């Protein structure tokens, strides 16, 4: 952990974005996910719910539950995608 006095001296010379910047791996992921349209995650989520409903009507309960559980993670990826586009690590590099 960095002592408080060191953090205060850093704040004076660097912006908050630079102090709290992402690592190399996160930056690469953000660059790739920012290329995808935000609608993709919403439609994928709705598609998983539709597929789940189809499996449920077919009597394939296990498949319906498995595919239906994809909706929430897909929506979370959509939120992450939007946050990356608005305030990702690329705000420092521009």
N, CA, C and O of each residue as an XYZ file, in Angstrom:
376
protein
N       0.843     -1.170      0.000
C       0.000      0.000      0.000
C       0.892      1.238      0.000
O       1.930      1.268      0.661
N       0.473      2.265     -0.752
C       1.242      3.503     -0.861
C       0.861      4.420      0.295
O      -0.325      4.628      0.550
N       1.863      4.980      1.008
C       1.550      5.907      2.104
C       0.762      7.109      1.602
O       0.859      7.485      0.434
N      -0.023      7.710      2.502
C      -0.893      8.831      2.139
C      -0.098     10.013      1.593
O      -0.560     10.692      0.676
N       1.079     10.267      2.138
C       1.876     11.408      1.668
C       2.334     11.196      0.233
O       2.384     12.149     -0.545
N       2.671      9.949     -0.132
C       3.070      9.659     -1.501
C       1.892      9.833     -2.458
O       2.053     10.346     -3.565
N       0.696      9.397     -2.017
C      -0.486      9.539     -2.853
C      -0.807     11.010     -3.089
O      -1.203     11.384     -4.194
N      -0.645     11.844     -2.075
C      -0.927     13.267     -2.234
C       0.040     13.913     -3.210
O      -0.356     14.779     -3.990
N       1.298     13.505     -3.177
C       2.263     14.084     -4.115
C       1.970     13.621     -5.536
O       2.199     14.370     -6.485
N       1.463     12.390     -5.701
C       1.110     11.880     -7.022
C      -0.091     12.619     -7.588
O      -0.145     12.892     -8.787
N      -1.051     12.943     -6.737
C      -2.257     13.608     -7.194
C      -1.921     14.963     -7.798
O      -2.553     15.385     -8.766
N      -0.942     15.638     -7.240
C      -0.568     16.947     -7.745
C       0.033     16.904     -9.139
O      -0.083     17.880     -9.880
N       0.670     15.810     -9.519
C       1.359     15.753    -10.802
C       0.608     14.949    -11.861
O       0.821     15.148    -13.057
N      -0.265     14.048    -11.433
C      -0.986     13.213    -12.397
C      -2.481     13.352    -12.181
O      -2.938     13.660    -11.081
N      -3.239     13.120    -13.253
C      -4.695     13.181    -13.134
C      -5.202     11.921    -12.442
O      -4.483     10.929    -12.321
N      -6.446     11.979    -11.994
C      -7.054     10.806    -11.336
C      -7.097      9.621    -12.284
O      -6.874      8.487    -11.861
N      -7.377      9.862    -13.551
C      -7.429      8.786    -14.546
C      -6.084      8.088    -14.672
O      -6.033      6.871    -14.849
N      -5.003      8.838    -14.582
C      -3.676      8.235    -14.683
C      -3.333      7.440    -13.433
O      -2.692      6.394    -13.526
N      -3.748      7.918    -12.267
C      -3.453      7.226    -11.019
C      -4.203      5.900    -10.953
O      -3.665      4.900    -10.477
N      -5.444      5.893    -11.430
C      -6.293      4.704    -11.355
C      -6.426      4.030    -12.717
O      -7.499      3.530    -13.054
N      -5.373      4.011    -13.488
C      -5.432      3.425    -14.820
C      -5.436      1.903    -14.739
O      -5.006      1.309    -13.751
N      -5.932      1.297    -15.803
C      -6.038     -0.160    -15.881
C      -4.712     -0.776    -16.313
O      -3.825     -0.096    -16.828
N      -4.604     -2.069    -16.090
C      -3.437     -2.801    -16.528
C      -3.508     -3.115    -18.009
O      -4.509     -2.827    -18.666
N      -2.468     -3.693    -18.522
C      -2.373     -4.000    -19.954
C      -3.461     -4.970    -20.397
O      -4.071     -4.781    -21.450
N      -3.709     -6.008    -19.601
C      -4.704     -7.021    -19.962
C      -6.099     -6.413    -20.034
O      -6.837     -6.670    -20.985
N      -6.467     -5.611    -19.042
C      -7.785     -4.968    -19.029
C      -7.925     -4.011    -20.206
O      -8.999     -3.911    -20.800
N      -6.861     -3.316    -20.545
C      -6.901     -2.374    -21.664
C      -7.178     -3.109    -22.974
O      -7.952     -2.623    -23.799
N      -6.558     -4.271    -23.175
C      -6.776     -5.051    -24.395
C      -8.222     -5.534    -24.458
O      -8.850     -5.466    -25.515
N      -8.753     -6.019    -23.343
C     -10.147     -6.475    -23.312
C     -11.089     -5.315    -23.621
O     -12.042     -5.476    -24.383
N     -10.829     -4.159    -23.041
C     -11.677     -2.995    -23.280
C     -11.638     -2.571    -24.742
O     -12.666     -2.199    -25.307
N     -10.480     -2.622    -25.348
C     -10.369     -2.237    -26.758
C     -11.184     -3.179    -27.642
O     -11.801     -2.746    -28.616
N     -11.183     -4.465    -27.300
C     -11.929     -5.433    -28.114
C     -13.431     -5.335    -27.877
O     -14.207     -5.371    -28.832
N     -13.857     -5.211    -26.611
C     -15.286     -5.159    -26.332
C     -15.909     -3.851    -26.800
O     -17.100     -3.815    -27.110
N     -15.127     -2.780    -26.858
C     -15.660     -1.499    -27.330
C     -16.012     -1.547    -28.816
O     -16.784     -0.714    -29.292
N     -15.468     -2.493    -29.541
C     -15.772     -2.633    -30.967
C     -17.151     -3.221    -31.211
O     -17.721     -3.051    -32.288
N     -17.690     -3.916    -30.211
C     -18.988     -4.574    -30.371
C     -20.121     -3.590    -30.103
O     -20.038     -2.785    -29.175
N     -21.188     -3.650    -30.917
C     -22.315     -2.746    -30.668
C     -23.047     -3.121    -29.381
O     -23.127     -4.295    -29.019
N     -23.578     -2.112    -28.699
C     -24.278     -2.346    -27.434
C     -25.525     -3.192    -27.622
O     -25.903     -3.941    -26.720
N     -26.170     -3.087    -28.775
C     -27.386     -3.869    -29.049
C     -27.125     -5.371    -29.018
O     -28.007     -6.157    -28.676
N     -25.917     -5.755    -29.376
C     -25.581     -7.179    -29.464
C     -25.893     -7.907    -28.163
O     -26.452     -9.004    -28.180
N     -25.536     -7.301    -27.040
C     -25.721     -7.954    -25.745
C     -27.195     -8.061    -25.381
O     -27.625     -9.058    -24.800
N     -27.965     -7.039    -25.720
C     -29.403     -7.072    -25.451
C     -30.075     -8.140    -26.282
O     -30.872     -8.921    -25.762
N     -29.767     -8.189    -27.565
C     -30.381     -9.199    -28.439
C     -29.926    -10.611    -28.071
O     -30.714    -11.554    -28.142
N     -28.686    -10.757    -27.687
C     -28.210    -12.084    -27.261
C     -28.945    -12.527    -25.999
O     -29.292    -13.700    -25.863
N     -29.180    -11.607    -25.090
C     -29.908    -11.926    -23.868
C     -31.353    -12.321    -24.185
O     -31.858    -13.317    -23.668
N     -32.004    -11.539    -25.029
C     -33.371    -11.872    -25.424
C     -33.415    -13.206    -26.176
O     -34.359    -13.981    -26.026
N     -32.390    -13.461    -26.981
C     -32.309    -14.735    -27.691
C     -32.174    -15.914    -26.748
O     -32.769    -16.967    -26.974
N     -31.395    -15.742    -25.694
C     -31.240    -16.840    -24.733
C     -32.552    -17.086    -23.988
O     -32.887    -18.229    -23.679
N     -33.296    -16.013    -23.699
C     -34.599    -16.201    -23.060
C     -35.572    -16.897    -24.000
O     -36.344    -17.754    -23.571
N     -35.540    -16.534    -25.279
C     -36.393    -17.195    -26.267
C     -36.035    -18.662    -26.438
O     -36.916    -19.518    -26.511
N     -34.742    -18.950    -26.502
C     -34.303    -20.344    -26.625
C     -34.691    -21.139    -25.385
O     -35.074    -22.305    -25.483
N     -34.592    -20.512    -24.232
C     -34.990    -21.168    -22.995
C     -36.479    -21.507    -23.013
O     -36.880    -22.599    -22.613
N     -37.283    -20.572    -23.475
C     -38.727    -20.803    -23.584
C     -39.019    -21.942    -24.555
O     -39.869    -22.790    -24.287
N     -38.313    -21.958    -25.681
C     -38.475    -23.036    -26.655
C     -38.139    -24.392    -26.031
O     -38.904    -25.347    -26.168
N     -37.015    -24.472    -25.358
C     -36.629    -25.730    -24.714
C     -37.648    -26.146    -23.652
O     -37.932    -27.332    -23.487
N     -38.186    -25.177    -22.944
C     -39.178    -25.485    -21.909
C     -40.418    -26.111    -22.543
O     -40.948    -27.093    -22.024
N     -40.883    -25.553    -23.657
C     -42.051    -26.108    -24.345
C     -41.768    -27.467    -24.966
O     -42.682    -28.268    -25.161
N     -40.520    -27.724    -25.274
C     -40.135    -29.025    -25.830
C     -39.975    -30.089    -24.744
O     -39.756    -31.263    -25.042
N     -40.085    -29.671    -23.495
C     -39.932    -30.606    -22.387
C     -38.481    -30.859    -22.004
O     -38.196    -31.799    -21.264
N     -37.580    -30.054    -22.485
C     -36.155    -30.209    -22.199
C     -35.781    -29.221    -21.098
O     -35.164    -28.186    -21.351
N     -36.165    -29.560    -19.888
C     -36.047    -28.655    -18.748
C     -34.598    -28.275    -18.437
O     -34.309    -27.105    -18.185
N     -33.703    -29.233    -18.453
C     -32.297    -28.936    -18.136
C     -31.685    -27.948    -19.122
O     -30.983    -27.019    -18.722
N     -31.952    -28.151    -20.415
C     -31.433    -27.231    -21.424
C     -32.064    -25.842    -21.261
O     -31.392    -24.824    -21.426
N     -33.365    -25.815    -20.935
C     -34.064    -24.538    -20.738
C     -33.439    -23.757    -19.591
O     -33.226    -22.550    -19.711
N     -33.144    -24.422    -18.491
C     -32.533    -23.743    -17.357
C     -31.116    -23.280    -17.677
O     -30.714    -22.179    -17.301
N     -30.370    -24.122    -18.369
C     -28.989    -23.785    -18.710
C     -28.933    -22.546    -19.606
O     -28.202    -21.599    -19.316
N     -29.696    -22.556    -20.678
C     -29.675    -21.445    -21.631
C     -30.327    -20.203    -21.028
O     -29.889    -19.087    -21.308
N     -31.345    -20.369    -20.221
C     -32.018    -19.234    -19.601
C     -31.123    -18.477    -18.643
O     -31.317    -17.280    -18.430
N     -30.155    -19.150    -18.068
C     -29.238    -18.488    -17.136
C     -28.193    -17.628    -17.845
O     -27.428    -16.921    -17.189
N     -28.154    -17.678    -19.155
C     -27.214    -16.842    -19.890
C     -27.668    -15.389    -19.944
O     -26.845    -14.503    -20.177
N     -28.951    -15.121    -19.737
C     -29.496    -13.771    -19.923
C     -28.812    -12.746    -19.018
O     -28.376    -11.700    -19.500
N     -28.711    -13.020    -17.748
C     -28.120    -12.049    -16.814
C     -26.642    -11.758    -17.132
O     -26.262    -10.588    -17.178
N     -25.805    -12.770    -17.352
C     -24.407    -12.446    -17.696
C     -24.278    -11.662    -19.004
O     -23.406    -10.802    -19.132
N     -25.144    -11.960    -19.969
C     -25.085    -11.214    -21.225
C     -25.463     -9.748    -21.010
O     -24.845     -8.856    -21.590
N     -26.465     -9.502    -20.187
C     -26.837     -8.122    -19.886
C     -25.717     -7.408    -19.116
O     -25.465     -6.225    -19.344
N     -25.054     -8.120    -18.214
C     -23.923     -7.521    -17.495
C     -22.771     -7.192    -18.440
O     -22.106     -6.169    -18.275
N     -22.536     -8.043    -19.417
C     -21.510     -7.742    -20.413
C     -21.892     -6.501    -21.219
O     -21.025     -5.717    -21.605
N     -23.195     -6.325    -21.472
C     -23.658     -5.119    -22.152
C     -23.402     -3.874    -21.336
O     -23.004     -2.844    -21.880
N     -23.626     -3.956    -20.034
C     -23.350     -2.821    -19.151
C     -21.846     -2.534    -19.142
O     -21.433     -1.377    -19.220
N     -21.040     -3.573    -19.049
C     -19.580     -3.398    -19.087
C     -19.159     -2.748    -20.404
O     -18.327     -1.840    -20.415
N     -19.732     -3.210    -21.503
C     -19.424     -2.659    -22.814
C     -19.738     -1.170    -22.858
O     -18.951     -0.383    -23.384
N     -20.879     -0.782    -22.311
C     -21.264      0.630    -22.312
C     -20.322      1.457    -21.438
O     -19.932      2.560    -21.819
N     -19.958      0.933    -20.276
C     -19.031      1.649    -19.401
C     -17.659      1.834    -20.056
O     -17.026      2.880    -19.913
N     -17.221      0.816    -20.764
C     -15.929      0.914    -21.456
C     -15.982      2.007    -22.503
O     -15.024      2.762    -22.669
N     -17.098      2.095    -23.212
C     -17.210      3.122    -24.248
C     -17.269      4.521    -23.648
O     -16.771      5.473    -24.249
N     -17.867      4.654    -22.476
C     -18.023      5.966    -21.856
C     -16.771      6.377    -21.090
O     -16.291      7.500    -21.247
N     -16.241      5.482    -20.267
C     -15.151      5.878    -19.348
C     -14.089      4.805    -19.233
O     -13.586      4.554    -18.138
N     -13.742      4.174    -20.323
C     -12.728      3.123    -20.290
C     -11.335      3.680    -20.117
O     -11.148      4.890    -19.987
N     -10.360      2.791    -20.118
C      -8.972      3.207    -19.914
C      -8.456      4.043    -21.082
O      -7.432      4.712    -20.950
N      -9.138      4.017    -22.208
C      -8.682      4.802    -23.352
C      -8.861      6.302    -23.134
O      -8.374      7.097    -23.937
N      -9.548      6.706    -22.069
C      -9.702      8.138    -21.803
C      -8.356      8.799    -21.498
O      -8.227     10.015    -21.642
N      -7.365      8.032    -21.084
C      -6.027      8.576    -20.807
C      -5.251      8.700    -22.110
O      -4.510      9.665    -22.299
N      -5.408      7.759    -22.988
C      -4.567      7.670    -24.169
C      -5.033      8.576    -25.298
O      -4.331      8.694    -26.302
N      -6.179      9.213    -25.175
C      -6.672     10.083    -26.252
C      -6.249     11.498    -26.043
O      -6.576     12.366    -26.852
